[in-house]
């Protein structure tokens, strides 16, 4: 009973977080160490880029990769704990109660239906945390094209339900576990609602962290990164994959930043030679403006595109990404409906 109460409290806490904080907007990190003040020219650009020195540039990129990993993985871990983990355990208990004739049967994981144990629940919740981290990384990829606030979180949860729910998730029609308990309509309703709520909490928790977690610049900032270690523990061997992802992201981001800064510096030098004065080049549409050079040779980039065509280009990227997500959802819909029909016809998932 205490285990179910604890799971219920975690689920309620997650729903309360969505209700109270779900309307906030994601904020990008800055070098001012202010916990993620929003840049008006949203995207990967920041007000100040480091010099093209290899070491300085690598530190600049590594701090941001670590920030993104912390925000996404901790946010996903919270969502996985409250929704996929605790919420999923409650749904499984509900389905066991509605299918008393299956008490004592073993699941695919070797657990006994109808039996509540601390070991089984801990394993289920740890798996939920891993699911939360994986889905949060997906959220980081598509966040740019989702609406802000609860609507964006619900849209992300719906994408998870349509794209993954019937393939890797609890609504897979060939799963022996979910075909043993039912009724089918209850399983579909419960897990569908849980998937949407999970997406909303991933967005809410990640957004809250983006507004409070600073870039790692001093010893006092370390406390904001300690939860990342707690999230990596349940991942086990998966933590190695996360570390590899962080290293790969840092290398790719460093290479892209180095190329971009080299290009901007070359354009600046070329413009100075052509004009005979120490002035900067005109920015092309959609590119950040090179407004000067900071002490130490670091180029200072404007956070906003300089021309209206640049703004239109950004809008087209936004619209194009949202259209692509909508096309994916429509493409996944027939398979989802087929799986749901199979579950209902079987009388239980």
Secondary structure, DSSP 8 states (H G I E B T S, - for coil): -HHHHHHHHHHHHHHHHHHHHTT-------TT-SS----SS-SS--SB---S-HHHHHHHHHHHHHHHHHHHHHHHHHHIIIIIIIIHHHHHHHHHHTTGGGTT-B-TTS-BTT---HHHHHHHHHHHHHHHHHHHHHHHHHGGGS-SHHHHHHHHHHHHHHHHTTTTSTT-TT-HHHHHS--HHHHHHHHHHHHHHHHHHHHHHHHHHHHH---S-SGGGGGGGHHHHHHHHHHTTHHHHHHHHHHHHHHHHHHHHHHHHHHHHHHHHHHHHHHSSS------TTSEEEEEE-TTS-EEEEEEESSHHHHHHHHHHHHHHHHHHHHHHHHHHHHHHHHHHHHHHHT--
